[in-house]
Amino acid sequence: MSTTHTATTGPRNSPRHVAMASLVGTAIEFYDYYIYAAAAVLVFNSQFFPKGDPSAATLLSLSTLALAFLARPIGSALFGHFGDRIGRKRTLVASLLTMGLSTVAIGLLPSYEQIGIAAPLLLCLFRIGQGIGLGGEWGGAALVATENAPAGQRGWFGSFPQLGAPIGLFMANGVLFLITWLIGPESMVAWGWRIPFVLSIVLVGVGLYVRLTLHESQVFQDVEKAGRTEQAPVSAVFRHHGGRVLQGTLIMTTTYVLFYLMTAFVQVYSKSPAAVSPAGHATGLGIPANTFTGILLVGAVVFGIFCLLAGKLADRYGRRLWLMGVTVGIMGFGLLMPQFLDHGTPLSVLAFIVVGMALMGCTFGPMAALLPELFPTEVRYSGASMAYNLASIVGASLPTLVAIDLNKAYGLWGVGLYLAANGLLTLAALATSRETSRLDLAKV
């Protein structure tokens, strides 16, 4: 059976246009995430919350990070509804504007000293706006890539929206590093933190130009002409394809756990002063912040290379077989975590990040092909987005909450075991799924 729909009645997008249109949004997504996370740790507690209780201000600042994760399923439902009702192109433009303008607004937001309680309330509102935009962004980008891919190359073209993750990671850390180096840490906290937020308007402008010149995918045009679009696609996807949503969520969960353990937990663990918990486990390495930033930049390059490589290999060997092998590798990597990080050095942390980011690219690269392939065209935007963003709640929010406590109580062995346990869930979901790489998207 052919791997793509063969109708040629409508105008076609060039491969280069498809790759760029799908990549730019996810690059903004991860760029926004990292600059917000860095600002929440370093700046927002003093800029947007009362200074009377520094600990409470820091806790409130960090709690705003979770708002985007909670808002993402709302964005999935909202943009998934319109993406399956009126088309991928217009919905992608709307999600990009929602996400990008929310980010710019945070960079222009007056401080608590200037407008009082309105400052944290508006910060929360714009953070929710980021989450809603992000919830609709990935699914649309993945569909642009896969529904327009040439025959036999959905995995390869699906790796381009995934490539936005390492690009966004590299850009965010690079911009933060450069601005701090140019103006110094004090000016960075006082006003320089706003620059990366406002700069995202450039990415939004590029993304809008690319996406407004896209043609709608042929498979969606055919569904629309046949009158097969769903009136309530989100309801339909849970009513008729709830098992596939669960499969997709569990398939994606280990990917999220791995990513946020490496970029959140390992960052905190590496930068924290060298110390030992009451249970006798190391809780920090005392590595300078700029040293870890450099390590993460190297990791981002490795991540991008393996995203592209994995897309090619998932086309050759199939999604299911490839991802099962990679998941076993991730489980082994988790169990070896103490060998890299227990009383580690900058060199051992670099080795851990390089190996982890290579595995991350191997599992993340094929996901933009696999998740959309689970669902028929009339609910594909809603289904893929829901699976992806529900996995973010399970796999991204919990690790940042439990990993530090697991390490204090059980050491790095406990953290690695947590990663391996999630790998078992992913293996079970993959084992019960079907191979999708050779399916015709018009006939799913």
N, C-alpha and C positions, 0 to 999 in steps of 0.2 A: 504494500500500500504506500502511496506517495506520502511524503512528509509535510507537504504544504498544499494549500488549496490552489487549484490550477486556473481558476477563472481569471480572465484578463479584461473584463469589461470596463474597469475604471482605471484612472491614472495611477501609476505605480511610483512609490518612493525609491530613490536611489539608496543603495546600501550605505553609503557614507552619511546621507541625511538621516537614515534610521539610526545608525550608531550614535551620531551626535545628539539627536533628539532624545534618545533614551538615556544617554550618559549624563547630560547636563543637570537634570533634576536630582538624580541621586547624589551627584557631586555636591550640589547645594545642600541636600539633606544632611550629609555627614559633616560638611563644613559647618553648618548651623549647629549641629549637635555638639561638636567639639568646642566651638567658641563659647557656646552657652555654658557647657559644663565647666570650662576653665574660669569663666567669669563668675559663675555661681560659687565656686570654691574661693576665688581670690578677691572678688570685688562686690558682689551684690549684697553681702551682709552689711557692708558699710554704706553702700549707695542707696539702697531701697528699703532698709529696715531700721527701726530705732536703735541707737547705739548704747542704750542704757544697760543692756545685758548682751554682751558679745556672743556668748554661747548660744543664747536663744536666737539671735539674729543669724548666726551661721546655720543653725538647724533649719530655720525658716527658709533661708536662701537655698539650701540644698534640697529642701522638700519641693521646691518649684520644679526641680528636674523631673519629678514623677508625673507632673501634670501632663506633659506631652505624651507619655506612655498611656495614660488613662484616656487621653483625647484621640489617640490614633484609631482605635476601633470605630469611634464616631465618624472620623474622616473616611475610614474604609466604607462604612455604610452610606454616607452622604455621597461621596464621589463615585463609589461603586454603583450606586443607583443611577446616577446620571451617565456614567461611563457605559453602562449596559443599555440605557434608554436612548441617549442622544448621540453617543459615539465617544471614541477615545480621545480624539484631537481636542475638542472644545473642553472636555473635562480636565485634560492634562494642563491646559492653559490656566484654567481656574485654580487648580491645586497649586501650581507653581506660584501664581500671584498671592494666594492665601499664605503660603509658606514664606515666600520671600519678603513680602511687605510686613509681615509680623516680625521678622528678624530685623529689618531696617528700623521699624518702630521702636524696638527695644534699644537700639543704639541711640535713638533721639529722645528717649524717655527722661524727663526731669527727675532729679533725685528726691529722696524723702525730705531732705531739708528744704527743698523748694516747694513741693506740693503736698507734703504730709502723707496721710494714709492712702491717698489716691495713687502714690507711686507703687507700692507693692500690689495694689489691686490691679492696676494697669499692667504691671509686669506679669501677673498671673494670667490676665486676659490674653496678652500677646503670646505667652507661652502656650496657652491652650490653642490659639490660632496656629502656632507652629505645628502642634501635634495634629490638628485637624488636616492641615495641608499635607503633612508628612504621611498621614494615613491614606490619602488618596494618591500620593505621588508614585510610590513604588509600583503598585499594581498597573497603573497606566503606562509607566515607562517600560515595564516588563512586556506588556501587551504590544506596545509599539514595536519592540525589538522582535518578538517571536511571531506575531501575526504578519509581519512584513519580511520575514527572513526567507532567503532562497532555500530551495529544497535541500534537506539533509544538513542544514546549518543553523537550526534553531538554538542549539547549545552555544555555538560560537557567537551568534548575534545576541543571545541572551546574556552573554558575559559582559557586554558593554554597559548596560545599566548597573551591573554589579561592580564594574570598574570605577564607577562614581564613588564608591566607598573608600578605596585607598587614595583616590585623587583628593576627595574632600578631607580625609584625615591628614594627608600631606600638606594641603593648602592651609588648613587651620593651624596646624602646629608650626608651619613655616612662617605664616603671617604673625602669629603671636610671638614667636622667637625673634623675628626681625624687628617688630615694633618695640619690644622690650629692650633689645640691643640698641636701637636708635635713640630712644627717649628715656630709658632707665626705668627700674621697677616702680619708683614713686609716682612718676608721671603716668605710667601705665595704669596704675590703680586709680589715679585721680581723674584722668580723662582719656588716656590712650586706648582703654578697653573698648571704647565706642567705635573706633576705626574699623575693626574687622566686621562689626555688625553692619555698618553703613556700606562698607565695600561690597556686601553681598548683592547690592542693587545692580552691580555690573554683571554678576552671574545671572541674575534674573532677566536683565535686558537681553543677554545673549540667548538664554533659554526661550524667551518669548519669540524672538526673531526666528529661531530654528523651528519651534513648534507651530507657529502660525502659518508656516509654509509647508507643513506636512499635508499629505492626502490621507483620508480615512482608510483604514485597512479593508482589503477586499472581503475578507470573511465577515466582517461586521456589516458592510454594505449589502451583502447577500442575505444575511439574516433580517436586516431592516426591510429590504425589498420584499422578502417573503412574508412579512408581517409576523415574525417569530420573536420579536423583542418582548421581554417580560414587563408587565406593568409594575411589579414590585420585585425586582431581581434579588434583593437581599433576603426577603422572605422566601423566595423560591429556592435560593441556594441552600438555605438551612432546611427547608422542607423536603427537597428532593436530593440534596447532595451533602447532607450534614456529615456523613461518614468521611467524605473526601476532605471537608474542611478540617476535621479532626486529624486525618492522616497528614495533610499538609502542615498543620500546626506542629505536630510532633516531629515530622521530618525536619522542620526548620529550627526546632527548639535548641538542639545541641549547637548549631551554628551560632545562635545568639549567646548561649552560655559561654562558649569558647571566646567569642569576640569581647564580651564585656568583662570576663575574668582577666584577659590580657590587657585591655586598655583602661579598665577602672581599678580592679583589685590589685593587679601587679604594679600599676602606677602608684597607688597609695602605699603598698608594701615596700616598694623600692625607695620612695622619697621619705618615708617615715624614719625618724631616728632609730638607730640600731638599739633594740631592746628585746626583752624576753617577757612573755606573759606569765602569770602566776602558775600556769600549767607547765611552764618550761619550754614554750615554743617561741621561736623568733617572730617578732611582729614588725620588723623593719630592717632595712639595709643601710639607710643613710646616704643613698646615692644623690648627688646634686641634681636639682630640677632640670637644668640645661643639658646635663649628661643623659638623663632619661629621655628628654625631648629628642635628642639626636638619635638615640636608640630607636625611638618610635618612628622617626622619619625613615630610617633604614627598613624597619618592618613594613612601613606603608608601601615601599617600592617592591619588596618581596611579595606582599599581599596582591598587588596589581598584576605582577607577572604570572602568579599562579591562578588568579581568576581567569585570565585569558587562556592559559594552558588547559585548565580544567574544562572550560567550555568546549574546546576542541576534543578532548578525550571523552567527554560525556556524549558527544555526537558519535564517536567511534565505537565506544564500548557499551553505551546505554546509560541512562541516568541511574537506574536502580543498582546495577552491579557496581558502578563507579562510586556512588555515594555510600553503599554498604562497606566497601573497602576503606574509604576515607574515614568513616565513622569509627571503625575498629582502630584505625590509626590514632584518632583523636582520643579514644578511651585509653590507649596505651600511653599517649602523651600526658594525659591527666595523671595517671599513676606514677609517671616519672617526674612530676613537678618538683618533689623535694630534691631530686638530684641536681636540678638547675638552680633552685632558688634558696634552699635552706642555707643560711649564712653565705649567700651568693656574693659575687663581685659584678662590676659593670660588664665584664666579658661574659660571665655566665648568664646574666640577664639578657644581654644581646643575643646569645645563642638561643635562649628560651623564646624570645620574641620572634626571631627569624624562623625557627621551626614552627612555632604556633601560627604565625602569619602565613606560612606556606600551607599549612593544613587548613587555615581559614579560607584562603583563596580556593583550595581544592573543593571545599564543601559549599562555599558561597557562590562561586562562579556559575554552576549549573542551575541554581535555584530559580532564576528568572525564566528559565525554560520549563523546568519541571512543574512548578506550582500552577502556572496558567494551563499546562497540558492536562491537569486533572479535571478541568471544568469545560462544559460546552460553551460555545460563543456567547449565547444569550445571557449567561450569568458569569462569564469568565472574569470580568473586572472585579465584581463583588466577591467571588469565591477566592481568587488568588490574593486579593488585598486582605480579606478577613483572615485567611490562614497565616499570611506573613505577619500581620499586626497582632493577632492573638498570640503568636509565638513570641513576639517582642515582650508581651506582658509576662509570660511564663519564663522565658529564657533570658530577658535583659533586666527586668526589675528585681527578681529574686536574688541573682548572684551578687549584685552590689549590696544587698541587705544582709545576706547570710555568710558570704565568703570571709569577711573579716572576723566574725564570731567563730566560724568553723576553724579558722587558723589559730585563734587564741586558745580554743578548747582542745583541738586535735592536731594542730599543725598543718603543714601544707599537704600532708597525706589526706586529711579530711576534705580539703578543697579539691584535690585531684579526684578523690572518690566521688564527690558530688558531680563533677564533670562526666566521669565514667558512667554514673547512674543515669544521667540524662541521655548518654549515648545508647544505653539499652532501650530506652523509650523510642529513640529515633530508629534503631535497628528493627524494632518490632513493627513500627509504622512502614518502613521500607519493605520488610518481608511480606506484609499483607497488601502492598500496593502492586499495581501492574506496571510493566515497562511502557513508557509513553513516547520514547524518542522517535518511533516510526509511525505514530498515529497521524492521520490527517486532521488538522485542527477544525476543519469544517464538519467533521463527522464524529467528534468526541461525544 
